Amino acid sequence: MGEPKPTLQWAEQTLRNLSEQGYTGTVTIRFAQGGVQGITVNQELQPRQQATIVPAQPLT
């Protein structure tokens, strides 16, 4: 079996965690069949800085 695909709920929780840490900016969520393929956050204060966040772990 392959790696578990992150779910939309995982993406929502990840974005909530970033918000609680003070991150703001534009978020791009890429979907693939069966789950979320990736999340990219472009911070508004530093638009050239990008952080790709994809630790594919199922929610418990």
DSSP file (Angstrom, degrees, kcal/mol; ACC not computed):
  #  RESIDUE AA STRUCTURE BP1 BP2  ACC     N-H-->O    O-->H-N    N-H-->O    O-->H-N    TCO  KAPPA ALPHA  PHI   PSI    X-CA   Y-CA   Z-CA
    1    1 A M              0   0    0      0, 0.0     2,-0.1     0, 0.0     0, 0.0   0.000 360.0 360.0 360.0 152.3    0.0    0.0    0.0
    2    2 A G        -     0   0    0      1,-0.2     3,-0.1     3,-0.0     0, 0.0  -0.202 360.0 -64.5 -88.1-176.3    1.1    3.6   -0.6
    3    3 A E        -     0   0    0      1,-0.1    -1,-0.2    -2,-0.1     2,-0.2  -0.378  61.4-100.4 -64.8 145.4    1.2    6.5    1.8
    4    4 A P        -     0   0    0      0, 0.0    -1,-0.1     0, 0.0    31,-0.1  -0.481  37.0-121.7 -68.1 139.2   -2.1    7.7    3.1
    5    5 A K        -     0   0    0     29,-0.2    32,-0.1    -2,-0.2     2,-0.1  -0.641  26.7-112.7 -80.9 135.0   -3.5   10.7    1.3
    6    6 A P        -     0   0    0      0, 0.0    30,-4.0     0, 0.0     2,-0.1  -0.405  34.9-135.4 -63.2 144.4   -4.1   13.8    3.5
    7    7 A T     >  -     0   0    0     28,-0.2     4,-2.0     1,-0.1     5,-0.1  -0.462  22.8-104.7 -96.3 170.4   -7.8   14.6    3.8
    8    8 A L  H  > S+     0   0    0      1,-0.2     4,-2.5     2,-0.2     5,-0.1   0.858 123.8  56.3 -61.8 -34.8   -9.6   17.9    3.5
    9    9 A Q  H  > S+     0   0    0      2,-0.2     4,-2.4     1,-0.2    -1,-0.2   0.885 105.4  51.4 -64.4 -37.7  -10.1   17.8    7.3
   10   10 A W  H  > S+     0   0    0      2,-0.2     4,-2.5     1,-0.2    -2,-0.2   0.919 109.8  49.6 -62.6 -43.7   -6.3   17.4    7.7
   11   11 A A  H  X S+     0   0    0     -4,-2.0     4,-2.3     1,-0.2    -2,-0.2   0.914 110.6  50.2 -61.8 -43.2   -5.8   20.5    5.4
   12   12 A E  H  X S+     0   0    0     -4,-2.5     4,-2.2     1,-0.2    -2,-0.2   0.921 111.9  47.2 -61.2 -44.8   -8.3   22.5    7.5
   13   13 A Q  H  X S+     0   0    0     -4,-2.4     4,-2.4     2,-0.2    -1,-0.2   0.893 110.6  52.3 -65.1 -39.9   -6.5   21.5   10.8
   14   14 A T  H  X S+     0   0    0     -4,-2.5     4,-2.2     1,-0.2    -1,-0.2   0.916 110.6  47.7 -61.8 -43.4   -3.1   22.4    9.3
   15   15 A L  H  X S+     0   0    0     -4,-2.3     4,-2.3     2,-0.2    -1,-0.2   0.870 110.1  52.5 -67.2 -36.7   -4.4   25.8    8.2
   16   16 A R  H  X S+     0   0    0     -4,-2.2     4,-2.4     2,-0.2    -1,-0.2   0.919 109.2  50.2 -62.7 -42.5   -5.9   26.4   11.7
   17   17 A N  H  X S+     0   0    0     -4,-2.4     4,-1.2     1,-0.2    -2,-0.2   0.909 110.8  48.6 -62.8 -42.0   -2.5   25.5   13.3
   18   18 A L  H  <>S+     0   0    0     -4,-2.2     5,-2.4     1,-0.2     3,-0.3   0.906 110.8  51.3 -63.5 -41.1   -0.7   28.0   11.0
   19   19 A S  H ><5S+     0   0    0     -4,-2.3     3,-1.6     1,-0.2    -2,-0.2   0.904 106.8  53.0 -62.4 -42.2   -3.3   30.7   11.8
   20   20 A E  H 3<5S+     0   0    0     -4,-2.4    -1,-0.2     1,-0.3    -2,-0.2   0.789 106.5  54.3 -64.1 -26.8   -2.8   30.1   15.5
   21   21 A Q  T 3<5S-     0   0    0     -4,-1.2    -1,-0.3    -3,-0.3    -2,-0.2   0.424 124.9-103.4 -87.3   0.9    1.0   30.6   15.0
   22   22 A G  T < 5 +     0   0    0     -3,-1.6     2,-0.3     1,-0.3    -3,-0.2   0.537  69.6 147.5  93.9   7.1    0.3   34.0   13.3
   23   23 A Y      < +     0   0    0     -5,-2.4     2,-0.3    -6,-0.1    -1,-0.3  -0.592  18.2 174.1 -76.7 135.7    0.8   33.0    9.6
   24   24 A T        +     0   0    0     -2,-0.3    20,-0.9     2,-0.0     2,-0.3  -0.954  22.4  88.2-134.1 157.1   -1.3   34.9    7.1
   25   25 A G  E    S-A   43   0A   0     -2,-0.3     2,-0.4    18,-0.3    18,-0.2  -0.956  73.9 -36.6 151.6-168.6   -1.3   34.8    3.3
   26   26 A T  E     -A   42   0A   0     16,-2.1    16,-2.9    -2,-0.3     2,-0.4  -0.750  51.4-156.1 -91.9 133.4   -2.6   33.1    0.3
   27   27 A V  E     -A   41   0A   0     -2,-0.4     2,-0.5    14,-0.2    14,-0.2  -0.923   7.8-166.9-114.9 133.4   -3.2   29.4    0.5
   28   28 A T  E     -A   40   0A   0     12,-2.7    12,-2.6    -2,-0.4     2,-0.5  -0.983   4.8-167.7-117.4 124.6   -3.3   27.0   -2.5
   29   29 A I  E     -A   39   0A   0     -2,-0.5     2,-0.5    10,-0.2    10,-0.2  -0.957   6.6-156.2-113.3 123.4   -4.6   23.5   -1.9
   30   30 A R  E     -A   38   0A   0      8,-2.9     7,-3.1    -2,-0.5     8,-1.6  -0.864  10.4-155.4-101.1 128.3   -4.0   20.9   -4.6
   31   31 A F  E     -A   36   0A   0     -2,-0.5     2,-0.3     5,-0.3     5,-0.2  -0.772  12.4-178.7-103.4 146.8   -6.4   18.0   -4.7
   32   32 A A  E >   -A   35   0A   0      3,-2.9     3,-2.3    -2,-0.3     2,-0.2  -0.887  48.7 -70.3-131.4 165.8   -5.8   14.6   -6.2
   33   33 A Q  T 3  S+     0   0    0     -2,-0.3     3,-0.0     1,-0.3     0, 0.0  -0.396 122.5  13.6 -59.3 122.7   -8.1   11.6   -6.4
   34   34 A G  T 3  S-     0   0    0     -2,-0.2     2,-0.3     1,-0.1    -1,-0.3   0.426 130.2 -13.9  93.5  -1.0   -8.5   10.3   -2.9
   35   35 A G  E <  S-A   32   0A   0     -3,-2.3    -3,-2.9   -28,-0.1     2,-0.5  -0.995  90.6 -40.7 166.5-170.1   -7.1   13.2   -0.9
   36   36 A V  E     -A   31   0A   0    -30,-4.0    -5,-0.3    -2,-0.3     3,-0.1  -0.745  35.9-163.7 -88.6 129.0   -5.1   16.4   -0.8
   37   37 A Q  E     -     0   0A   0     -7,-3.1     2,-0.3    -2,-0.5    -6,-0.2   0.856  63.5 -34.9 -82.4 -36.7   -2.0   16.5   -2.9
   38   38 A G  E     -A   30   0A   0     -8,-1.6    -8,-2.9   -32,-0.1     2,-0.4  -0.975  44.1-132.0-176.3 164.0   -0.4   19.5   -1.2
   39   39 A I  E     -A   29   0A   0     14,-0.4    14,-1.8    -2,-0.3     2,-0.4  -0.997  17.0-170.2-128.9 132.8   -0.7   22.8    0.5
   40   40 A T  E     -AB  28  52A   0    -12,-2.6   -12,-2.7    -2,-0.4     2,-0.5  -0.993   4.8-162.3-123.3 132.0    1.3   25.9   -0.4
   41   41 A V  E     -AB  27  51A   0     10,-1.6    10,-1.4    -2,-0.4     2,-0.7  -0.961   2.0-165.0-115.9 120.3    1.3   29.0    1.7
   42   42 A N  E     -AB  26  50A   0    -16,-2.9   -16,-2.1    -2,-0.5     2,-0.2  -0.913  21.8-136.6-102.7 111.5    2.5   32.3    0.3
   43   43 A Q  E     -A   25   0A   0      6,-1.0   -18,-0.3    -2,-0.7     6,-0.2  -0.460   3.5-141.2 -71.3 136.7    3.0   34.8    3.2
   44   44 A E  S    S+     0   0    0    -20,-0.9    -1,-0.1     1,-0.2   -19,-0.1   0.843  99.8  51.4 -68.1 -34.3    1.7   38.3    2.4
   45   45 A L  S    S+     0   0    0    -21,-0.3    -1,-0.2     1,-0.3   -20,-0.1   0.782 125.5  26.1 -75.7 -24.8    4.6   40.1    4.1
   46   46 A Q  S >  S+     0   0    0     -3,-0.2     3,-1.9     3,-0.1    -3,-0.4  -0.663  71.9 176.3-134.4  77.5    7.2   38.1    2.2
   47   47 A P  T 3  S+     0   0    0      0, 0.0    -1,-0.1     0, 0.0    -3,-0.1   0.695  77.4  58.6 -63.6 -18.5    5.5   37.0   -1.1
   48   48 A R  T 3  S+     0   0    0     -6,-0.1     2,-0.5    -4,-0.1    -4,-0.1   0.674  88.9  87.1 -82.9 -15.2    8.7   35.3   -2.4
   49   49 A Q    <   -     0   0    0     -3,-1.9    -6,-1.0    -6,-0.2     2,-0.4  -0.728  59.7-177.1 -86.8 127.6    8.9   33.0    0.5
   50   50 A Q  E     -B   42   0A   0     -2,-0.5     2,-0.5    -8,-0.2    -8,-0.2  -0.955  13.6-161.5-124.4 144.8    6.9   29.8    0.1
   51   51 A A  E     -B   41   0A   0    -10,-1.4   -10,-1.6    -2,-0.4     2,-0.6  -0.974   6.1-157.2-126.2 117.4    6.4   27.0    2.5
   52   52 A T  E     -B   40   0A   0     -2,-0.5     2,-0.6   -12,-0.2   -12,-0.2  -0.840  11.5-170.1 -94.5 126.2    5.2   23.6    1.3
   53   53 A I        +     0   0    0    -14,-1.8   -14,-0.4    -2,-0.6   -39,-0.0  -0.918  25.8 141.1-123.4 103.8    3.6   21.6    4.1
   54   54 A V        +     0   0    0     -2,-0.6     2,-1.4   -16,-0.1    -1,-0.1  -0.376   1.8 153.8-142.5  62.6    2.8   18.0    3.3
   55   55 A P        -     0   0    0      0, 0.0     2,-1.5     0, 0.0    -2,-0.0  -0.707  39.7-147.6 -85.2  89.9    3.4   15.7    6.3
   56   56 A A        +     0   0    0     -2,-1.4    -2,-0.0   -50,-0.1   -51,-0.0  -0.370  40.6 145.0 -66.5  89.7    0.8   13.1    5.1
   57   57 A Q        -     0   0    0     -2,-1.5     2,-0.0   -54,-0.1   -54,-0.0  -0.994  48.5-118.0-128.7 133.4   -0.4   11.8    8.5
   58   58 A P        -     0   0    0      0, 0.0     2,-0.1     0, 0.0    -2,-0.0  -0.357  32.7-108.6 -68.7 148.4   -4.0   10.7    9.2
   59   59 A L              0   0    0      1,-0.1   -49,-0.1    -2,-0.0   -50,-0.0  -0.471 360.0 360.0 -72.1 147.0   -5.9   12.6   11.8
   60   60 A T              0   0    0     -2,-0.1    -1,-0.1     0, 0.0     0, 0.0   0.383 360.0 360.0-113.1 360.0   -6.6   10.7   15.0
